[in-house]
Amino acid sequence: MKIAHKIAVTSITVCALTVLSGCSGMSQRDKNTAVGAGVGAVGGAVLTGGSAVGTVGGAAVGGVIGNQVGK
């Protein structure tokens, strides 16, 4: 069990660092859009009980809001 836990933690850490390094060349507006889409997707999934339509709709709405913040 401990080995599986270490592998999982290491994998998550590597994935997180890879994703974060991909954002280094983005403008602040692009980052806001990405964060808004992510938060919207999670919110849409939670509010609709994991429905794909709710998740995609939440991501779209969140992305638009994130894009318009700080405009």
PyMOL Python script that loads the backbone (N, CA, C, O; Angstrom):
from pymol import cmd

cmd.read_pdbstr("""\
ATOM      1  N   MET A   1       0.828  -1.204   0.000  1.00  0.00           N
ATOM      2  CA  MET A   1       0.000   0.000   0.000  1.00  0.00           C
ATOM      3  C   MET A   1       0.865   1.257   0.000  1.00  0.00           C
ATOM      4  O   MET A   1       0.533   2.241  -0.662  1.00  0.00           O
ATOM      5  N   LYS A   2       1.958   1.229   0.730  1.00  0.00           N
ATOM      6  CA  LYS A   2       2.797   2.423   0.779  1.00  0.00           C
ATOM      7  C   LYS A   2       3.448   2.711  -0.569  1.00  0.00           C
ATOM      8  O   LYS A   2       3.610   3.870  -0.951  1.00  0.00           O
ATOM      9  N   ILE A   3       3.822   1.653  -1.289  1.00  0.00           N
ATOM     10  CA  ILE A   3       4.445   1.853  -2.595  1.00  0.00           C
ATOM     11  C   ILE A   3       3.442   2.458  -3.570  1.00  0.00           C
ATOM     12  O   ILE A   3       3.784   3.368  -4.324  1.00  0.00           O
ATOM     13  N   ALA A   4       2.217   1.963  -3.560  1.00  0.00           N
ATOM     14  CA  ALA A   4       1.185   2.506  -4.438  1.00  0.00           C
ATOM     15  C   ALA A   4       0.911   3.975  -4.116  1.00  0.00           C
ATOM     16  O   ALA A   4       0.690   4.780  -5.021  1.00  0.00           O
ATOM     17  N   HIS A   5       0.926   4.319  -2.842  1.00  0.00           N
ATOM     18  CA  HIS A   5       0.702   5.708  -2.422  1.00  0.00           C
ATOM     19  C   HIS A   5       1.830   6.606  -2.912  1.00  0.00           C
ATOM     20  O   HIS A   5       1.578   7.712  -3.391  1.00  0.00           O
ATOM     21  N   LYS A   6       3.080   6.138  -2.794  1.00  0.00           N
ATOM     22  CA  LYS A   6       4.218   6.931  -3.263  1.00  0.00           C
ATOM     23  C   LYS A   6       4.164   7.137  -4.770  1.00  0.00           C
ATOM     24  O   LYS A   6       4.456   8.223  -5.271  1.00  0.00           O
ATOM     25  N   ILE A   7       3.787   6.077  -5.491  1.00  0.00           N
ATOM     26  CA  ILE A   7       3.694   6.193  -6.944  1.00  0.00           C
ATOM     27  C   ILE A   7       2.599   7.184  -7.326  1.00  0.00           C
ATOM     28  O   ILE A   7       2.781   7.991  -8.238  1.00  0.00           O
ATOM     29  N   ALA A   8       1.470   7.126  -6.635  1.00  0.00           N
ATOM     30  CA  ALA A   8       0.370   8.044  -6.933  1.00  0.00           C
ATOM     31  C   ALA A   8       0.764   9.491  -6.654  1.00  0.00           C
ATOM     32  O   ALA A   8       0.488  10.375  -7.465  1.00  0.00           O
ATOM     33  N   VAL A   9       1.398   9.738  -5.530  1.00  0.00           N
ATOM     34  CA  VAL A   9       1.810  11.100  -5.175  1.00  0.00           C
ATOM     35  C   VAL A   9       2.833  11.622  -6.171  1.00  0.00           C
ATOM     36  O   VAL A   9       2.755  12.774  -6.597  1.00  0.00           O
ATOM     37  N   THR A  10       3.785  10.789  -6.541  1.00  0.00           N
ATOM     38  CA  THR A  10       4.801  11.197  -7.504  1.00  0.00           C
ATOM     39  C   THR A  10       4.180  11.497  -8.865  1.00  0.00           C
ATOM     40  O   THR A  10       4.537  12.484  -9.508  1.00  0.00           O
ATOM     41  N   SER A  11       3.259  10.656  -9.300  1.00  0.00           N
ATOM     42  CA  SER A  11       2.595  10.866 -10.585  1.00  0.00           C
ATOM     43  C   SER A  11       1.802  12.161 -10.600  1.00  0.00           C
ATOM     44  O   SER A  11       1.856  12.915 -11.571  1.00  0.00           O
ATOM     45  N   ILE A  12       1.069  12.421  -9.534  1.00  0.00           N
ATOM     46  CA  ILE A  12       0.275  13.654  -9.448  1.00  0.00           C
ATOM     47  C   ILE A  12       1.188  14.875  -9.445  1.00  0.00           C
ATOM     48  O   ILE A  12       0.880  15.879 -10.088  1.00  0.00           O
ATOM     49  N   THR A  13       2.295  14.800  -8.737  1.00  0.00           N
ATOM     50  CA  THR A  13       3.230  15.919  -8.681  1.00  0.00           C
ATOM     51  C   THR A  13       3.828  16.203 -10.058  1.00  0.00           C
ATOM     52  O   THR A  13       3.915  17.357 -10.476  1.00  0.00           O
ATOM     53  N   VAL A  14       4.237  15.152 -10.754  1.00  0.00           N
ATOM     54  CA  VAL A  14       4.816  15.328 -12.088  1.00  0.00           C
ATOM     55  C   VAL A  14       3.781  15.915 -13.050  1.00  0.00           C
ATOM     56  O   VAL A  14       4.098  16.807 -13.838  1.00  0.00           O
ATOM     57  N   CYS A  15       2.567  15.421 -12.986  1.00  0.00           N
ATOM     58  CA  CYS A  15       1.506  15.946 -13.860  1.00  0.00           C
ATOM     59  C   CYS A  15       1.221  17.412 -13.562  1.00  0.00           C
ATOM     60  O   CYS A  15       1.063  18.216 -14.481  1.00  0.00           O
ATOM     61  N   ALA A  16       1.154  17.759 -12.285  1.00  0.00           N
ATOM     62  CA  ALA A  16       0.887  19.151 -11.913  1.00  0.00           C
ATOM     63  C   ALA A  16       1.989  20.080 -12.402  1.00  0.00           C
ATOM     64  O   ALA A  16       1.707  21.163 -12.916  1.00  0.00           O
ATOM     65  N   LEU A  17       3.236  19.666 -12.246  1.00  0.00           N
ATOM     66  CA  LEU A  17       4.343  20.499 -12.711  1.00  0.00           C
ATOM     67  C   LEU A  17       4.345  20.640 -14.228  1.00  0.00           C
ATOM     68  O   LEU A  17       4.667  21.705 -14.754  1.00  0.00           O
ATOM     69  N   THR A  18       3.991  19.584 -14.922  1.00  0.00           N
ATOM     70  CA  THR A  18       3.923  19.643 -16.382  1.00  0.00           C
ATOM     71  C   THR A  18       2.840  20.615 -16.835  1.00  0.00           C
ATOM     72  O   THR A  18       3.057  21.420 -17.741  1.00  0.00           O
ATOM     73  N   VAL A  19       1.687  20.535 -16.208  1.00  0.00           N
ATOM     74  CA  VAL A  19       0.577  21.419 -16.570  1.00  0.00           C
ATOM     75  C   VAL A  19       0.924  22.869 -16.257  1.00  0.00           C
ATOM     76  O   VAL A  19       0.653  23.760 -17.063  1.00  0.00           O
ATOM     77  N   LEU A  20       1.514  23.110 -15.107  1.00  0.00           N
ATOM     78  CA  LEU A  20       1.857  24.479 -14.737  1.00  0.00           C
ATOM     79  C   LEU A  20       2.935  25.064 -15.641  1.00  0.00           C
ATOM     80  O   LEU A  20       2.902  26.257 -15.941  1.00  0.00           O
ATOM     81  N   SER A  21       3.882  24.255 -16.076  1.00  0.00           N
ATOM     82  CA  SER A  21       4.921  24.783 -16.962  1.00  0.00           C
ATOM     83  C   SER A  21       4.353  25.118 -18.332  1.00  0.00           C
ATOM     84  O   SER A  21       4.911  25.956 -19.040  1.00  0.00           O
ATOM     85  N   GLY A  22       3.264  24.487 -18.715  1.00  0.00           N
ATOM     86  CA  GLY A  22       2.620  24.793 -19.987  1.00  0.00           C
ATOM     87  C   GLY A  22       1.971  26.165 -19.994  1.00  0.00           C
ATOM     88  O   GLY A  22       1.703  26.716 -21.062  1.00  0.00           O
ATOM     89  N   CYS A  23       1.717  26.718 -18.835  1.00  0.00           N
ATOM     90  CA  CYS A  23       1.064  28.022 -18.728  1.00  0.00           C
ATOM     91  C   CYS A  23       2.057  29.180 -18.678  1.00  0.00           C
ATOM     92  O   CYS A  23       1.642  30.334 -18.575  1.00  0.00           O
ATOM     93  N   SER A  24       3.342  28.903 -18.749  1.00  0.00           N
ATOM     94  CA  SER A  24       4.333  29.952 -18.553  1.00  0.00           C
ATOM     95  C   SER A  24       4.319  31.015 -19.655  1.00  0.00           C
ATOM     96  O   SER A  24       4.662  32.168 -19.395  1.00  0.00           O
ATOM     97  N   GLY A  25       3.930  30.652 -20.872  1.00  0.00           N
ATOM     98  CA  GLY A  25       3.927  31.617 -21.957  1.00  0.00           C
ATOM     99  C   GLY A  25       2.578  32.276 -22.188  1.00  0.00           C
ATOM    100  O   GLY A  25       2.406  33.008 -23.162  1.00  0.00           O
ATOM    101  N   MET A  26       1.629  32.029 -21.314  1.00  0.00           N
ATOM    102  CA  MET A  26       0.280  32.569 -21.501  1.00  0.00           C
ATOM    103  C   MET A  26       0.175  33.980 -20.940  1.00  0.00           C
ATOM    104  O   MET A  26       0.844  34.333 -19.969  1.00  0.00           O
ATOM    105  N   SER A  27      -0.675  34.773 -21.571  1.00  0.00           N
ATOM    106  CA  SER A  27      -0.944  36.100 -21.019  1.00  0.00           C
ATOM    107  C   SER A  27      -1.850  35.960 -19.805  1.00  0.00           C
ATOM    108  O   SER A  27      -2.415  34.893 -19.566  1.00  0.00           O
ATOM    109  N   GLN A  28      -1.987  37.012 -19.058  1.00  0.00           N
ATOM    110  CA  GLN A  28      -2.847  36.974 -17.867  1.00  0.00           C
ATOM    111  C   GLN A  28      -4.290  36.685 -18.247  1.00  0.00           C
ATOM    112  O   GLN A  28      -4.997  35.981 -17.526  1.00  0.00           O
ATOM    113  N   ARG A  29      -4.722  37.220 -19.366  1.00  0.00           N
ATOM    114  CA  ARG A  29      -6.103  36.983 -19.819  1.00  0.00           C
ATOM    115  C   ARG A  29      -6.302  35.510 -20.187  1.00  0.00           C
ATOM    116  O   ARG A  29      -7.348  34.932 -19.890  1.00  0.00           O
ATOM    117  N   ASP A  30      -5.307  34.907 -20.829  1.00  0.00           N
ATOM    118  CA  ASP A  30      -5.389  33.486 -21.164  1.00  0.00           C
ATOM    119  C   ASP A  30      -5.441  32.627 -19.900  1.00  0.00           C
ATOM    120  O   ASP A  30      -6.190  31.653 -19.828  1.00  0.00           O
ATOM    121  N   LYS A  31      -4.637  33.003 -18.906  1.00  0.00           N
ATOM    122  CA  LYS A  31      -4.652  32.266 -17.642  1.00  0.00           C
ATOM    123  C   LYS A  31      -6.009  32.383 -16.958  1.00  0.00           C
ATOM    124  O   LYS A  31      -6.529  31.401 -16.429  1.00  0.00           O
ATOM    125  N   ASN A  32      -6.583  33.589 -16.970  1.00  0.00           N
ATOM    126  CA  ASN A  32      -7.903  33.789 -16.370  1.00  0.00           C
ATOM    127  C   ASN A  32      -8.958  32.943 -17.074  1.00  0.00           C
ATOM    128  O   ASN A  32      -9.848  32.389 -16.429  1.00  0.00           O
ATOM    129  N   THR A  33      -8.858  32.846 -18.394  1.00  0.00           N
ATOM    130  CA  THR A  33      -9.797  32.036 -19.165  1.00  0.00           C
ATOM    131  C   THR A  33      -9.674  30.564 -18.786  1.00  0.00           C
ATOM    132  O   THR A  33     -10.678  29.882 -18.582  1.00  0.00           O
ATOM    133  N   ALA A  34      -8.445  30.082 -18.692  1.00  0.00           N
ATOM    134  CA  ALA A  34      -8.217  28.677 -18.344  1.00  0.00           C
ATOM    135  C   ALA A  34      -8.703  28.359 -16.937  1.00  0.00           C
ATOM    136  O   ALA A  34      -9.335  27.327 -16.712  1.00  0.00           O
ATOM    137  N   VAL A  35      -8.413  29.235 -16.001  1.00  0.00           N
ATOM    138  CA  VAL A  35      -8.869  29.019 -14.620  1.00  0.00           C
ATOM    139  C   VAL A  35     -10.389  29.071 -14.553  1.00  0.00           C
ATOM    140  O   VAL A  35     -11.011  28.244 -13.887  1.00  0.00           O
ATOM    141  N   GLY A  36     -10.986  30.032 -15.235  1.00  0.00           N
ATOM    142  CA  GLY A  36     -12.445  30.127 -15.253  1.00  0.00           C
ATOM    143  C   GLY A  36     -13.093  28.898 -15.843  1.00  0.00           C
ATOM    144  O   GLY A  36     -14.113  28.429 -15.338  1.00  0.00           O
ATOM    145  N   ALA A  37     -12.507  28.363 -16.919  1.00  0.00           N
ATOM    146  CA  ALA A  37     -13.048  27.154 -17.535  1.00  0.00           C
ATOM    147  C   ALA A  37     -12.928  25.965 -16.590  1.00  0.00           C
ATOM    148  O   ALA A  37     -13.847  25.151 -16.499  1.00  0.00           O
ATOM    149  N   GLY A  38     -11.813  25.859 -15.894  1.00  0.00           N
ATOM    150  CA  GLY A  38     -11.627  24.763 -14.948  1.00  0.00           C
ATOM    151  C   GLY A  38     -12.595  24.829 -13.789  1.00  0.00           C
ATOM    152  O   GLY A  38     -13.213  23.829 -13.425  1.00  0.00           O
ATOM    153  N   VAL A  39     -12.724  26.001 -13.214  1.00  0.00           N
ATOM    154  CA  VAL A  39     -13.646  26.180 -12.092  1.00  0.00           C
ATOM    155  C   VAL A  39     -15.089  25.974 -12.553  1.00  0.00           C
ATOM    156  O   VAL A  39     -15.892  25.363 -11.849  1.00  0.00           O
ATOM    157  N   GLY A  40     -15.405  26.484 -13.727  1.00  0.00           N
ATOM    158  CA  GLY A  40     -16.752  26.303 -14.262  1.00  0.00           C
ATOM    159  C   GLY A  40     -17.075  24.849 -14.532  1.00  0.00           C
ATOM    160  O   GLY A  40     -18.198  24.409 -14.287  1.00  0.00           O
ATOM    161  N   ALA A  41     -16.108  24.094 -15.034  1.00  0.00           N
ATOM    162  CA  ALA A  41     -16.323  22.668 -15.299  1.00  0.00           C
ATOM    163  C   ALA A  41     -16.589  21.907 -14.007  1.00  0.00           C
ATOM    164  O   ALA A  41     -17.484  21.064 -13.946  1.00  0.00           O
ATOM    165  N   VAL A  42     -15.811  22.207 -12.987  1.00  0.00           N
ATOM    166  CA  VAL A  42     -16.030  21.543 -11.690  1.00  0.00           C
ATOM    167  C   VAL A  42     -17.383  21.942 -11.121  1.00  0.00           C
ATOM    168  O   VAL A  42     -18.130  21.091 -10.637  1.00  0.00           O
ATOM    169  N   GLY A  43     -17.700  23.223 -11.175  1.00  0.00           N
ATOM    170  CA  GLY A  43     -18.994  23.686 -10.670  1.00  0.00           C
ATOM    171  C   GLY A  43     -20.156  23.079 -11.428  1.00  0.00           C
ATOM    172  O   GLY A  43     -21.148  22.670 -10.824  1.00  0.00           O
ATOM    173  N   GLY A  44     -20.044  23.017 -12.759  1.00  0.00           N
ATOM    174  CA  GLY A  44     -21.106  22.426 -13.558  1.00  0.00           C
ATOM    175  C   GLY A  44     -21.285  20.948 -13.266  1.00  0.00           C
ATOM    176  O   GLY A  44     -22.409  20.447 -13.229  1.00  0.00           O
ATOM    177  N   ALA A  45     -20.180  20.251 -13.059  1.00  0.00           N
ATOM    178  CA  ALA A  45     -20.264  18.821 -12.744  1.00  0.00           C
ATOM    179  C   ALA A  45     -20.901  18.598 -11.383  1.00  0.00           C
ATOM    180  O   ALA A  45     -21.705  17.682 -11.211  1.00  0.00           O
ATOM    181  N   VAL A  46     -20.545  19.429 -10.426  1.00  0.00           N
ATOM    182  CA  VAL A  46     -21.113  19.283  -9.081  1.00  0.00           C
ATOM    183  C   VAL A  46     -22.603  19.601  -9.084  1.00  0.00           C
ATOM    184  O   VAL A  46     -23.399  18.872  -8.490  1.00  0.00           O
ATOM    185  N   LEU A  47     -22.975  20.672  -9.741  1.00  0.00           N
ATOM    186  CA  LEU A  47     -24.379  21.086  -9.731  1.00  0.00           C
ATOM    187  C   LEU A  47     -25.296  20.142 -10.493  1.00  0.00           C
ATOM    188  O   LEU A  47     -26.482  20.041 -10.177  1.00  0.00           O
ATOM    189  N   THR A  48     -24.756  19.443 -11.503  1.00  0.00           N
ATOM    190  CA  THR A  48     -25.599  18.549 -12.294  1.00  0.00           C
ATOM    191  C   THR A  48     -25.364  17.074 -11.989  1.00  0.00           C
ATOM    192  O   THR A  48     -25.864  16.203 -12.701  1.00  0.00           O
ATOM    193  N   GLY A  49     -24.616  16.797 -10.948  1.00  0.00           N
ATOM    194  CA  GLY A  49     -24.382  15.408 -10.567  1.00  0.00           C
ATOM    195  C   GLY A  49     -23.469  14.665 -11.520  1.00  0.00           C
ATOM    196  O   GLY A  49     -23.612  13.452 -11.678  1.00  0.00           O
ATOM    197  N   GLY A  50     -22.546  15.344 -12.154  1.00  0.00           N
ATOM    198  CA  GLY A  50     -21.590  14.709 -13.048  1.00  0.00           C
ATOM    199  C   GLY A  50     -22.043  14.608 -14.487  1.00  0.00           C
ATOM    200  O   GLY A  50     -21.417  13.899 -15.274  1.00  0.00           O
ATOM    201  N   SER A  51     -23.103  15.291 -14.854  1.00  0.00           N
ATOM    202  CA  SER A  51     -23.597  15.268 -16.231  1.00  0.00           C
ATOM    203  C   SER A  51     -22.562  15.888 -17.168  1.00  0.00           C
ATOM    204  O   SER A  51     -21.965  16.919 -16.857  1.00  0.00           O
ATOM    205  N   ALA A  52     -22.358  15.247 -18.317  1.00  0.00           N
ATOM    206  CA  ALA A  52     -21.401  15.774 -19.292  1.00  0.00           C
ATOM    207  C   ALA A  52     -21.843  17.130 -19.818  1.00  0.00           C
ATOM    208  O   ALA A  52     -21.019  18.022 -20.021  1.00  0.00           O
ATOM    209  N   VAL A  53     -23.131  17.285 -20.035  1.00  0.00           N
ATOM    210  CA  VAL A  53     -23.652  18.562 -20.540  1.00  0.00           C
ATOM    211  C   VAL A  53     -23.420  19.673 -19.514  1.00  0.00           C
ATOM    212  O   VAL A  53     -23.032  20.784 -19.872  1.00  0.00           O
ATOM    213  N   GLY A  54     -23.660  19.368 -18.242  1.00  0.00           N
ATOM    214  CA  GLY A  54     -23.427  20.350 -17.183  1.00  0.00           C
ATOM    215  C   GLY A  54     -21.963  20.716 -17.056  1.00  0.00           C
ATOM    216  O   GLY A  54     -21.629  21.878 -16.824  1.00  0.00           O
ATOM    217  N   THR A  55     -21.083  19.732 -17.205  1.00  0.00           N
ATOM    218  CA  THR A  55     -19.648  19.984 -17.111  1.00  0.00           C
ATOM    219  C   THR A  55     -19.171  20.861 -18.262  1.00  0.00           C
ATOM    220  O   THR A  55     -18.437  21.826 -18.047  1.00  0.00           O
ATOM    221  N   VAL A  56     -19.580  20.532 -19.467  1.00  0.00           N
ATOM    222  CA  VAL A  56     -19.175  21.320 -20.642  1.00  0.00           C
ATOM    223  C   VAL A  56     -19.786  22.722 -20.589  1.00  0.00           C
ATOM    224  O   VAL A  56     -19.121  23.709 -20.904  1.00  0.00           O
ATOM    225  N   GLY A  57     -21.046  22.796 -20.192  1.00  0.00           N
ATOM    226  CA  GLY A  57     -21.695  24.103 -20.070  1.00  0.00           C
ATOM    227  C   GLY A  57     -21.022  24.971 -19.020  1.00  0.00           C
ATOM    228  O   GLY A  57     -20.817  26.167 -19.231  1.00  0.00           O
ATOM    229  N   GLY A  58     -20.679  24.369 -17.890  1.00  0.00           N
ATOM    230  CA  GLY A  58     -19.983  25.106 -16.836  1.00  0.00           C
ATOM    231  C   GLY A  58     -18.617  25.589 -17.289  1.00  0.00           C
ATOM    232  O   GLY A  58     -18.202  26.701 -16.961  1.00  0.00           O
ATOM    233  N   ALA A  59     -17.913  24.743 -18.049  1.00  0.00           N
ATOM    234  CA  ALA A  59     -16.601  25.141 -18.567  1.00  0.00           C
ATOM    235  C   ALA A  59     -16.726  26.305 -19.543  1.00  0.00           C
ATOM    236  O   ALA A  59     -15.912  27.228 -19.526  1.00  0.00           O
ATOM    237  N   ALA A  60     -17.747  26.257 -20.392  1.00  0.00           N
ATOM    238  CA  ALA A  60     -17.946  27.340 -21.365  1.00  0.00           C
ATOM    239  C   ALA A  60     -18.270  28.655 -20.664  1.00  0.00           C
ATOM    240  O   ALA A  60     -17.690  29.696 -20.974  1.00  0.00           O
ATOM    241  N   VAL A  61     -19.192  28.595 -19.729  1.00  0.00           N
ATOM    242  CA  VAL A  61     -19.577  29.815 -19.002  1.00  0.00           C
ATOM    243  C   VAL A  61     -18.401  30.336 -18.183  1.00  0.00           C
ATOM    244  O   VAL A  61     -18.131  31.537 -18.175  1.00  0.00           O
ATOM    245  N   GLY A  62     -17.697  29.434 -17.492  1.00  0.00           N
ATOM    246  CA  GLY A  62     -16.546  29.850 -16.696  1.00  0.00           C
ATOM    247  C   GLY A  62     -15.442  30.443 -17.542  1.00  0.00           C
ATOM    248  O   GLY A  62     -14.796  31.409 -17.136  1.00  0.00           O
ATOM    249  N   GLY A  63     -15.216  29.866 -18.732  1.00  0.00           N
ATOM    250  CA  GLY A  63     -14.201  30.411 -19.622  1.00  0.00           C
ATOM    251  C   GLY A  63     -14.521  31.811 -20.094  1.00  0.00           C
ATOM    252  O   GLY A  63     -13.639  32.666 -20.171  1.00  0.00           O
ATOM    253  N   VAL A  64     -15.792  32.048 -20.411  1.00  0.00           N
ATOM    254  CA  VAL A  64     -16.204  33.387 -20.849  1.00  0.00           C
ATOM    255  C   VAL A  64     -16.050  34.385 -19.702  1.00  0.00           C
ATOM    256  O   VAL A  64     -15.556  35.495 -19.900  1.00  0.00           O
ATOM    257  N   ILE A  65     -16.473  33.986 -18.510  1.00  0.00           N
ATOM    258  CA  ILE A  65     -16.337  34.892 -17.364  1.00  0.00           C
ATOM    259  C   ILE A  65     -14.869  35.177 -17.066  1.00  0.00           C
ATOM    260  O   ILE A  65     -14.492  36.324 -16.825  1.00  0.00           O
ATOM    261  N   GLY A  66     -14.032  34.122 -17.082  1.00  0.00           N
ATOM    262  CA  GLY A  66     -12.604  34.309 -16.840  1.00  0.00           C
ATOM    263  C   GLY A  66     -11.963  35.207 -17.877  1.00  0.00           C
ATOM    264  O   GLY A  66     -11.070  35.992 -17.558  1.00  0.00           O
ATOM    265  N   ASN A  67     -12.411  35.096 -19.113  1.00  0.00           N
ATOM    266  CA  ASN A  67     -11.866  35.924 -20.180  1.00  0.00           C
ATOM    267  C   ASN A  67     -12.229  37.391 -19.984  1.00  0.00           C
ATOM    268  O   ASN A  67     -11.435  38.275 -20.307  1.00  0.00           O
ATOM    269  N   GLN A  68     -13.406  37.652 -19.466  1.00  0.00           N
ATOM    270  CA  GLN A  68     -13.883  39.032 -19.322  1.00  0.00           C
ATOM    271  C   GLN A  68     -13.413  39.706 -18.042  1.00  0.00           C
ATOM    272  O   GLN A  68     -13.480  40.930 -17.925  1.00  0.00           O
ATOM    273  N   VAL A  69     -12.939  38.920 -17.082  1.00  0.00           N
ATOM    274  CA  VAL A  69     -12.447  39.498 -15.829  1.00  0.00           C
ATOM    275  C   VAL A  69     -11.173  40.288 -16.116  1.00  0.00           C
ATOM    276  O   VAL A  69     -10.282  39.798 -16.810  1.00  0.00           O
ATOM    277  N   GLY A  70     -11.087  41.466 -15.603  1.00  0.00           N
ATOM    278  CA  GLY A  70      -9.907  42.294 -15.790  1.00  0.00           C
ATOM    279  C   GLY A  70      -9.810  42.922 -17.157  1.00  0.00           C
ATOM    280  O   GLY A  70      -8.749  43.418 -17.537  1.00  0.00           O
ATOM    281  N   LYS A  71     -10.884  42.913 -17.897  1.00  0.00           N
ATOM    282  CA  LYS A  71     -10.875  43.504 -19.242  1.00  0.00           C
ATOM    283  C   LYS A  71     -10.882  45.008 -19.156  1.00  0.00           C
ATOM    284  O   LYS A  71     -10.876  45.685 -20.184  1.00  0.00           O
TER     285      LYS A  71
END
""", "prot")
cmd.dss("prot")
cmd.show_as("cartoon", "prot")
cmd.util.cbc("prot")
cmd.orient("prot")
